[in-house]
Amino acid sequence: MSITARRALERHQPTFVELFTPKLVTVLREGYGAKDIRADAISGLTVAIVALPLSMAIAIASGVTPDRGLTAAVVGGFIVSLLGGSRFQIGGPAGAFIVLVALTAERHGVEGVVLATSMAGLLLIAGGLLRFGTYIKFIPYPVTVGFTAGIAVIIFASQIRDLLGITLAKEPGELIPKLQALAGALHTANFSAVAVAVVSLAIIVTLRKLRPAWPGILIAVVIAATGAWALSLPVETIGTRFGGIPRQLPWPALPAFSLEKARAVLPDAMAFALLGAIESLLSAVVADGMTGRRHRSNCELVAQGFANIGSALFGGICVTGTIARTATNVRAGARGPVSGMLHSVFLLLFMLIAAPLASYIPLAALAAVLAVVAWNMAEKDEFWTLLRSSWGDATVLLATFLLTIFRDLTEGILVGFALGAVLFIHRMAEMTGIEAATLVPEDKADDGNGDRKPYDAGLATDRDVVVYRISGAFFFGAASSVGTMLDSIADKHKAFVVDFAAVPFLDSTAANAMNRVAVRARQRGIRLFITGASSPVRRALLTHGARTTGAKFRETIARAVAEIKREQGSP
């Protein structure tokens, strides 16, 4: 992929220290006062209210005690914000890990989970120092949507037992045997548990629509716990299954280690590290899109690594960046990483003061919380968009989705990535047969263009308008770097023209990257014009959201620039 620009940007190569400087240091250097800490305290408390029930629910669904989820949020979340490469990242246990942690706990016990978590931390630190964070961004968009939707299905299936209050001696881990076992035990369903789950779901959904600023999840859990206690409902609670939550963190201790145990949990540790890297960087990208800031991906991986090691030392489960809590942090007005650190402090205060109250929380209410989490993380609109976009994207999406559900998450990601690469080669072969398209345009003689015109220096010196040309196949391998570059250039101008005349095709990952550029341009009041796009390229861009972002399509650069000048009132 080659990109030519009307205006070249000269940037110095950052040093190692600059690349791995935590965003906390950056924020403090910029100036951090009493007003900022007040804003971060409010946003930190807001996120803690959301994280409190989620951390316990995720831990329970993962097959461990709820206090291990809180420990991960307190210790791991604090370290993520302290050392991380994103200003707004909130770390903690994530729903995406439920499947992996549950399987590891089933095979190797809780000690195996803790050891795998610490090993994953070491792998993440090594990956960050080797700058693998840059390559995580190369994962095709259909793969990300596919495994996320697959995880959502598995999470929901894992909550059916508690949603219905079914009595089951041992619940199988695999999806089909799980559903068969649940169907066979359906006659044991508890009406009271079903009622608690339905009421909890109704409260969460209703408040999300009518009072979106209210902490609907926490309100639902509190009402469910109060109602179950007041009515003496025969439902299972945290207290009846786990005996409550400790009122303090345990003393740090090294995980039980042996070479045999380390070899046994190594595949799980690698899966933890891979998923943790993907989830944390996706979350950081979401925060970037909401705030216009830039995260440092490799610094973020190193922070995630130390966070997982810290969580494991205190007996916690895996830690990663959490998209929903990070978005909540931004919307609550966070100014920097101090918000995430305070969120962990508030969770610790809950453990110290109010832990005994958690014993009254019905498991059906927490199952309802995770059912909502699964529904939200399924990315339903993106799933259907990819199914309609092309047979290739649909193939990659469904392969990743089905393998995640019925085989293994890591296998689903690897196969999806391989299919994405094969699909790219196939598309390039098709284009080569039609028009001899190449990844990098060949050099041409002065008379080789046919439509060659004298150079116009006006565009290159215009302070308000920038024209950028993309040449060659625009696919998942270049989508992240090109999208980031376009973002940074668009920030400095009032109008932005991106020319696709030399782009033979773009895939769904690239189209999604352009959609993020368009959304950000709209948020900043920058007019975006897309010129020279062929019918397939334009269709792909429209399918993935360009229609709703306000981007305008024009045939040529000249027409786009002329329209911009007319709107500016320039001669």
TORVEXRO-756129 format. One line per field, with one value per residue (C-alpha): residue number from 1; x, y, z. Coordinates in steps of 0.1 Angstrom, whole numbers. Example, Ala and Ser with C-alpha at 12.3 -4.5 7.8 and 13.67 -1.06 7.14 Angstrom:
<sites>
vexza = (1,2)
xx = (123,137)
yy = (-45,-11)
zz = (78,71)
</sites>
This chain:
<sites>
vexza = (1,2,3,4,5,6,7,8,9,10,11,12,13,14,15,16,17,18,19,20,21,22,23,24,25,26,27,28,29,30,31,32,33,34,35,36,37,38,39,40,41,42,43,44,45,46,47,48,49,50,51,52,53,54,55,56,57,58,59,60,61,62,63,64,65,66,67,68,69,70,71,72,73,74,75,76,77,78,79,80,81,82,83,84,85,86,87,88,89,90,91,92,93,94,95,96,97,98,99,100,101,102,103,104,105,106,107,108,109,110,111,112,113,114,115,116,117,118,119,120,121,122,123,124,125,126,127,128,129,130,131,132,133,134,135,136,137,138,139,140,141,142,143,144,145,146,147,148,149,150,151,152,153,154,155,156,157,158,159,160,161,162,163,164,165,166,167,168,169,170,171,172,173,174,175,176,177,178,179,180,181,182,183,184,185,186,187,188,189,190,191,192,193,194,195,196,197,198,199,200,201,202,203,204,205,206,207,208,209,210,211,212,213,214,215,216,217,218,219,220,221,222,223,224,225,226,227,228,229,230,231,232,233,234,235,236,237,238,239,240,241,242,243,244,245,246,247,248,249,250,251,252,253,254,255,256,257,258,259,260,261,262,263,264,265,266,267,268,269,270,271,272,273,274,275,276,277,278,279,280,281,282,283,284,285,286,287,288,289,290,291,292,293,294,295,296,297,298,299,300,301,302,303,304,305,306,307,308,309,310,311,312,313,314,315,316,317,318,319,320,321,322,323,324,325,326,327,328,329,330,331,332,333,334,335,336,337,338,339,340,341,342,343,344,345,346,347,348,349,350,351,352,353,354,355,356,357,358,359,360,361,362,363,364,365,366,367,368,369,370,371,372,373,374,375,376,377,378,379,380,381,382,383,384,385,386,387,388,389,390,391,392,393,394,395,396,397,398,399,400,401,402,403,404,405,406,407,408,409,410,411,412,413,414,415,416,417,418,419,420,421,422,423,424,425,426,427,428,429,430,431,432,433,434,435,436,437,438,439,440,441,442,443,444,445,446,447,448,449,450,451,452,453,454,455,456,457,458,459,460,461,462,463,464,465,466,467,468,469,470,471,472,473,474,475,476,477,478,479,480,481,482,483,484,485,486,487,488,489,490,491,492,493,494,495,496,497,498,499,500,501,502,503,504,505,506,507,508,509,510,511,512,513,514,515,516,517,518,519,520,521,522,523,524,525,526,527,528,529,530,531,532,533,534,535,536,537,538,539,540,541,542,543,544,545,546,547,548,549,550,551,552,553,554,555,556,557,558,559,560,561,562,563,564,565,566,567,568,569,570,571)
xx = (0,14,-1,7,-3,-4,11,39,40,75,76,105,109,98,124,119,111,86,68,64,57,24,-4,-6,28,16,-16,4,29,0,-12,-35,-54,-82,-109,-95,-93,-129,-140,-120,-135,-170,-163,-143,-173,-197,-175,-172,-209,-211,-181,-192,-220,-203,-170,-189,-211,-182,-163,-192,-199,-162,-165,-147,-158,-171,-143,-117,-135,-135,-98,-90,-109,-92,-56,-56,-77,-55,-23,-39,-46,-13,9,-13,-10,-46,-59,-93,-89,-107,-93,-109,-125,-143,-172,-151,-129,-158,-154,-116,-115,-143,-126,-93,-109,-126,-94,-68,-87,-85,-48,-44,-64,-41,-9,-22,-31,4,20,-3,9,45,35,18,48,71,46,45,83,86,60,35,7,11,3,-28,-45,-41,-68,-96,-128,-150,-128,-133,-171,-173,-155,-172,-206,-196,-185,-218,-237,-216,-221,-258,-259,-239,-265,-296,-291,-292,-318,-343,-330,-324,-309,-280,-254,-227,-231,-212,-188,-195,-225,-245,-241,-248,-281,-291,-284,-303,-333,-333,-333,-359,-385,-364,-368,-374,-404,-390,-356,-373,-393,-362,-344,-374,-378,-340,-340,-371,-354,-322,-339,-364,-339,-316,-343,-359,-330,-298,-276,-288,-268,-295,-275,-267,-303,-316,-293,-301,-338,-336,-315,-339,-370,-356,-346,-379,-401,-378,-378,-363,-336,-298,-277,-240,-242,-258,-235,-202,-206,-202,-173,-142,-139,-103,-78,-58,-21,-1,14,31,10,17,43,58,71,45,17,32,33,-3,-17,6,-21,-46,-21,-15,-52,-56,-28,-41,-77,-65,-44,-72,-98,-77,-66,-102,-112,-85,-95,-131,-118,-97,-128,-148,-122,-99,-69,-43,-33,1,-7,26,27,-9,1,29,5,-20,8,17,-20,-25,6,-7,-41,-27,-5,-37,-56,-76,-86,-76,-76,-81,-95,-133,-151,-184,-167,-142,-170,-188,-157,-154,-191,-189,-163,-130,-99,-72,-60,-67,-103,-95,-73,-100,-126,-104,-101,-139,-143,-118,-138,-169,-151,-139,-173,-202,-190,-215,-244,-233,-243,-280,-276,-296,-276,-306,-301,-265,-274,-298,-269,-247,-276,-277,-239,-241,-269,-249,-216,-231,-226,-258,-259,-223,-229,-258,-240,-210,-233,-248,-216,-199,-196,-159,-166,-196,-174,-147,-174,-193,-162,-149,-183,-190,-155,-157,-190,-183,-146,-122,-118,-82,-89,-116,-94,-65,-87,-106,-73,-60,-92,-90,-55,-66,-96,-73,-50,-81,-94,-60,-58,-93,-83,-50,-70,-92,-70,-35,-40,-10,-4,20,15,44,64,53,69,58,34,22,-8,-27,-45,-14,-19,4,11,-13,5,-27,-40,-6,-5,-42,-44,-80,-82,-61,-63,-51,-47,-48,-32,-35,-56,-69,-73,-70,-32,-31,-65,-52,-22,-40,-70,-47,-28,-60,-74,-43,-43,-80,-76,-57,-80,-116,-122,-107,-107,-98,-93,-100,-94,-64,-80,-91,-109,-112,-123,-147,-119,-107,-143,-149,-117,-129,-162,-144,-125,-158,-175,-146,-146,-183,-177,-151,-171,-147,-163,-152,-153,-146,-137,-130,-145,-155,-190,-178,-157,-185,-209,-186,-182,-219,-226,-203,-218,-206,-242,-249,-217,-223,-194,-200,-191,-178,-164,-132,-109,-115,-153,-149,-124,-146,-176,-155,-144,-180,-191,-162,-170,-136,-131)
yy = (0,34,68,101,134,170,179,158,156,156,137,128,92,89,75,43,64,85,54,39,70,64,88,97,114,131,145,157,175,193,206,190,210,209,212,182,160,168,158,126,118,121,100,75,71,67,40,22,20,3,-19,-32,-56,-64,-75,-99,-112,-118,-137,-159,-167,-175,-203,-185,-166,-130,-115,-125,-103,-74,-80,-78,-45,-30,-41,-46,-16,7,-5,-2,35,41,27,26,43,55,85,70,32,14,-20,-49,-83,-84,-105,-116,-136,-156,-185,-188,-184,-209,-235,-230,-232,-264,-280,-267,-252,-217,-220,-228,-196,-175,-190,-185,-149,-141,-159,-139,-108,-117,-124,-90,-72,-90,-82,-46,-42,-60,-36,-62,-38,-23,-57,-64,-37,-58,-82,-80,-63,-94,-114,-89,-88,-126,-136,-109,-121,-157,-148,-130,-162,-183,-158,-158,-196,-197,-176,-196,-218,-188,-169,-198,-210,-245,-271,-289,-310,-302,-279,-289,-263,-270,-253,-282,-305,-275,-267,-304,-306,-274,-287,-320,-301,-275,-290,-278,-241,-218,-194,-169,-168,-162,-134,-118,-120,-106,-77,-70,-70,-48,-22,-22,-18,8,30,28,42,67,77,67,87,66,35,11,-20,-11,0,-33,-53,-33,-36,-73,-79,-58,-75,-110,-103,-86,-113,-141,-155,-190,-179,-186,-156,-148,-157,-191,-202,-185,-175,-138,-115,-108,-73,-68,-78,-109,-106,-108,-142,-158,-183,-220,-228,-259,-266,-292,-269,-240,-262,-273,-238,-222,-225,-208,-181,-174,-172,-148,-126,-126,-118,-93,-75,-73,-62,-35,-20,-20,-3,23,29,35,61,77,80,96,121,128,117,91,60,44,7,-8,11,-1,-37,-34,-18,-47,-71,-56,-54,-91,-99,-76,-92,-127,-118,-110,-140,-121,-131,-117,-80,-61,-28,-28,-10,-2,10,31,47,54,70,94,103,110,137,121,142,115,83,95,87,50,49,64,39,12,30,34,-4,-11,11,-9,-41,-26,-11,-28,-63,-81,-66,-84,-117,-108,-103,-129,-148,-144,-106,-109,-133,-107,-82,-105,-112,-75,-74,-103,-85,-53,-69,-90,-61,-71,-42,-48,-85,-81,-54,-77,-106,-83,-66,-95,-132,-130,-109,-131,-162,-148,-136,-169,-190,-170,-169,-206,-217,-195,-210,-247,-250,-225,-187,-188,-212,-189,-158,-176,-192,-160,-141,-167,-166,-128,-131,-157,-135,-106,-126,-139,-104,-92,-121,-112,-76,-85,-104,-75,-45,-56,-38,-38,-31,-2,18,15,45,62,84,121,111,79,93,107,132,149,185,212,211,233,245,261,230,223,258,261,264,253,224,193,168,132,105,67,45,7,-19,-5,-35,-47,-47,-9,2,11,31,49,57,71,92,106,114,134,153,161,176,205,217,229,207,174,156,119,107,71,72,49,24,-7,-21,-18,-44,-41,-33,-3,8,8,28,54,55,63,91,105,103,122,148,154,157,184,203,193,188,155,148,115,117,93,62,35,19,-11,12,37,9,-6,28,35,0,6,39,67,75,86,106,135,126,139,119,138,126,146,165,196,195,189,218,241,233,239,273,283,274,294,324,323,336)
zz = (0,-10,0,-16,-1,-12,21,36,74,89,122,144,154,191,215,235,266,247,234,268,289,308,299,336,332,300,318,348,325,307,341,365,390,416,389,371,401,410,375,378,412,399,368,388,412,382,367,400,404,370,376,411,400,367,383,406,379,355,382,391,354,350,376,405,436,432,453,426,401,425,432,395,392,423,417,379,372,393,375,340,347,365,337,306,273,271,291,297,297,325,333,350,344,311,298,268,292,308,283,286,324,329,308,325,359,349,336,360,390,404,410,373,364,386,372,336,344,357,326,303,320,312,276,273,287,262,234,242,245,211,198,188,196,162,146,167,147,115,126,100,111,104,127,155,150,146,178,198,187,194,230,235,226,250,278,274,273,305,323,315,346,370,350,354,388,373,397,379,396,369,340,309,294,257,242,228,258,280,263,264,301,308,287,306,340,329,353,383,373,402,396,421,403,370,386,400,366,347,371,369,331,330,353,334,300,312,329,299,277,301,324,305,330,359,370,359,366,402,408,394,416,448,442,434,466,488,473,477,513,522,507,518,483,479,455,454,465,467,504,499,471,481,517,511,501,522,536,526,499,505,512,479,472,442,423,429,403,388,353,347,357,337,306,312,314,287,260,283,291,254,248,278,264,228,238,264,238,213,238,255,222,209,240,236,200,212,237,210,188,216,227,197,217,207,228,227,219,230,263,269,264,289,314,308,315,348,357,351,372,400,399,400,430,450,436,410,375,341,335,302,289,291,263,281,313,294,274,306,320,290,290,328,321,330,324,326,342,377,371,365,396,417,404,418,452,454,447,475,498,490,500,532,542,525,515,539,520,488,504,497,460,440,414,391,392,383,355,341,342,321,297,290,286,261,241,240,230,202,177,159,134,124,121,97,77,72,61,34,23,4,3,14,45,54,51,74,99,100,102,132,148,145,155,186,196,189,190,206,207,197,168,156,156,138,112,106,101,77,57,56,41,16,6,1,-22,-41,-46,-59,-83,-96,-101,-118,-144,-151,-149,-138,-105,-82,-45,-54,-86,-111,-122,-154,-180,-184,-212,-196,-178,-208,-186,-172,-162,-149,-112,-91,-60,-47,-29,-13,2,12,50,52,27,25,-3,3,-23,-14,-40,-43,-25,8,31,67,66,61,75,110,100,71,93,121,95,80,115,124,91,93,127,113,85,79,49,39,5,3,-32,-40,-78,-76,-51,-69,-39,-1,24,53,77,56,51,88,94,69,87,120,102,88,123,139,111,117,155,148,122,94,59,44,7,-9,-46,-75,-58,-81,-78,-57,-34,-30,-22,5,21,21,35,65,75,52,44,80,87,63,40,4,-27,-58,-91,-90,-67,-87,-81,-44,-40,-60,-38,-7,-20,-29,7,21,-2,-18,-53)
</sites>
